[in-house]
């Protein structure tokens, strides 16, 4: 039986390098100049903390850790490669990320396609925008009966500053 629904694995995904959050920008191996377009920083417990384009990293000093590059202008949604495109772009996670991104022209959304073996690729930019515009205006229904259910997740980064923590610890009476 032939599959009639597009999966995230079928989309044009951009390559990504996966590194630890404590990696230095100068040590990130991007391979050839035509290599991956994205860098995904993972925490010690394998959670995605940051997704940055290689162009954004190019202008940074090599001694900068990836944890200092937390991007406040990009919402990150993670989804399994076997998740249907319609399920991904009509999910709660993507809806929340898109609403946040719509508040400012500088903001954007990326979908990190991540399977059991790791990050498969990044879906972003004009291709994602076009599918969202066409796919959600025609129909938001996915009439296929999926086998395994994969629910996309909205990745939220904590933006609380360490300086503030230290200050409050020195001044416990402050509220």
C-alpha positions as CSV (number, residue, x, y, z in Angstrom):
1,X,0.0,0.0,0.0
2,X,1.4,3.4,-1.0
3,X,1.7,6.2,1.5
4,X,-0.4,9.3,0.5
5,X,0.8,11.6,3.3
6,X,4.0,13.6,3.4
7,X,6.2,13.0,6.3
8,X,8.8,15.4,7.7
9,X,11.5,13.0,6.5
10,X,10.2,13.6,2.9
11,X,10.8,17.4,3.2
12,X,13.9,19.3,2.0
13,X,15.9,19.3,5.2
14,X,19.1,21.3,5.8
15,X,22.1,19.4,7.3
16,X,23.0,20.1,10.9
17,X,26.0,19.5,13.1
18,X,25.2,18.4,16.7
19,X,27.5,19.5,19.4
20,X,27.5,20.0,23.2
21,X,26.4,23.3,24.6
22,X,29.9,23.8,26.2
23,X,31.6,23.5,22.8
24,X,33.6,26.5,21.6
25,X,32.4,28.2,18.3
26,X,36.0,27.9,16.9
27,X,36.0,24.1,17.5
28,X,32.7,23.4,15.8
29,X,33.6,21.2,12.7
30,X,31.5,22.5,9.9
31,X,33.3,20.4,7.3
32,X,33.5,21.9,3.8
33,X,32.3,25.4,2.9
34,X,29.2,23.8,1.4
35,X,28.7,21.8,4.7
36,X,25.8,22.0,7.1
37,X,23.8,25.2,7.4
38,X,22.9,24.7,11.1
39,X,24.5,23.9,14.5
40,X,22.4,22.3,17.2
41,X,23.6,22.6,20.7
42,X,22.6,19.9,23.2
43,X,22.6,20.0,27.0
44,X,24.2,17.3,29.1
45,X,20.9,15.4,29.2
46,X,20.6,15.5,25.4
47,X,18.0,18.2,25.2
48,X,18.1,20.8,22.5
49,X,19.2,24.2,23.9
50,X,20.1,26.2,20.8
51,X,19.8,26.1,17.0
52,X,22.0,28.6,15.1
53,X,22.8,29.0,11.5
54,X,26.5,28.6,10.5
55,X,26.3,32.2,9.2
56,X,25.4,33.5,12.6
57,X,28.4,31.6,14.1
58,X,30.9,33.0,11.5
59,X,31.1,36.4,13.0
60,X,31.6,35.3,16.6
61,X,35.0,34.9,18.3
62,X,36.2,31.3,18.3
63,X,36.5,31.2,22.1
64,X,32.7,31.8,22.6
65,X,30.9,28.8,24.0
66,X,27.7,27.8,22.2
67,X,25.8,28.4,25.5
68,X,26.4,32.1,25.0
69,X,24.8,32.1,21.6
70,X,21.2,31.5,22.8
71,X,19.1,33.1,20.1
72,X,16.1,35.0,21.4
73,X,14.8,35.4,17.8
74,X,14.2,31.8,16.9
75,X,11.5,29.5,18.1
76,X,12.5,25.8,18.0
77,X,10.0,22.9,17.5
78,X,11.2,19.3,17.5
79,X,9.4,16.6,15.7
80,X,10.0,13.0,14.7
81,X,10.8,12.2,11.0
82,X,7.8,10.0,10.8
83,X,5.5,12.8,11.9
84,X,3.2,13.9,9.0
85,X,3.7,17.4,7.7
86,X,0.1,18.3,8.5
87,X,0.4,17.0,12.0
88,X,3.6,19.0,12.6
89,X,2.4,22.3,11.3
90,X,-1.0,22.1,12.9
91,X,0.4,20.9,16.3
92,X,0.1,22.9,19.5
93,X,3.9,23.2,19.6
94,X,4.1,24.8,16.1
95,X,1.1,27.0,16.6
96,X,2.6,28.4,19.8
97,X,6.0,29.0,18.1
98,X,4.4,30.6,15.1
99,X,2.3,32.9,17.2
100,X,5.4,34.0,19.1
101,X,7.3,34.5,15.8
102,X,4.5,36.6,14.3
103,X,5.0,39.3,16.9
104,X,8.1,40.6,15.2
105,X,9.6,40.4,11.7
106,X,13.0,39.4,13.1
107,X,11.6,36.3,14.7
108,X,11.4,32.9,13.0
109,X,10.6,29.2,13.6
110,X,12.6,26.2,12.8
111,X,11.6,22.5,13.0
112,X,14.4,20.2,14.2
113,X,13.6,16.8,12.8
114,X,15.0,14.4,15.3
115,X,14.6,10.7,15.3
116,X,15.7,7.9,17.6
117,X,19.2,8.1,16.1
118,X,19.5,11.8,16.5
119,X,19.0,15.0,14.4
120,X,18.0,14.2,10.8
121,X,18.0,17.8,9.7
122,X,16.5,21.3,10.0
123,X,13.4,22.5,8.2
124,X,13.3,26.3,8.0
125,X,13.1,29.3,5.8
126,X,11.1,29.8,2.6
127,X,10.3,26.1,2.1
128,X,8.7,25.9,5.6
129,X,6.9,29.2,5.2
130,X,5.4,28.1,1.8
131,X,4.2,24.8,3.2
132,X,2.7,26.4,6.2
133,X,0.9,29.0,4.1
134,X,-0.4,26.5,1.5
135,X,-0.9,23.5,3.8
136,X,-2.8,25.3,6.6
137,X,-5.1,27.3,4.3
138,X,-6.3,24.3,2.3
139,X,-6.9,21.8,5.1
140,X,-5.6,21.2,8.6
141,X,-6.9,17.7,8.6
142,X,-4.7,14.6,8.3
143,X,-7.0,11.8,7.5
144,X,-4.4,9.0,7.6
145,X,-4.4,6.5,10.4
146,X,-0.9,6.7,11.9
147,X,0.9,3.8,13.4
148,X,3.2,5.3,16.0
149,X,2.1,8.7,17.2
150,X,4.9,11.4,17.3
151,X,3.9,14.6,19.0
152,X,6.0,17.7,18.1
153,X,7.5,19.6,21.1
154,X,8.1,23.4,21.5
155,X,11.6,24.0,22.9
156,X,11.7,26.9,25.3
157,X,15.0,28.2,26.6
158,X,15.3,29.7,30.1
159,X,16.5,33.3,29.7
160,X,17.0,33.9,33.4
161,X,20.4,35.6,34.0
162,X,23.0,34.0,36.2
163,X,24.0,37.5,37.5
164,X,20.5,37.9,38.9
165,X,20.7,34.5,40.7
166,X,24.0,35.5,42.4
167,X,22.6,38.8,43.4
168,X,19.5,37.3,45.0
169,X,21.6,34.7,46.8
170,X,23.7,37.5,48.4
171,X,20.6,39.5,49.3
172,X,18.1,36.9,50.5
173,X,15.9,39.5,52.1
174,X,15.1,41.0,48.7
175,X,11.7,40.1,47.2
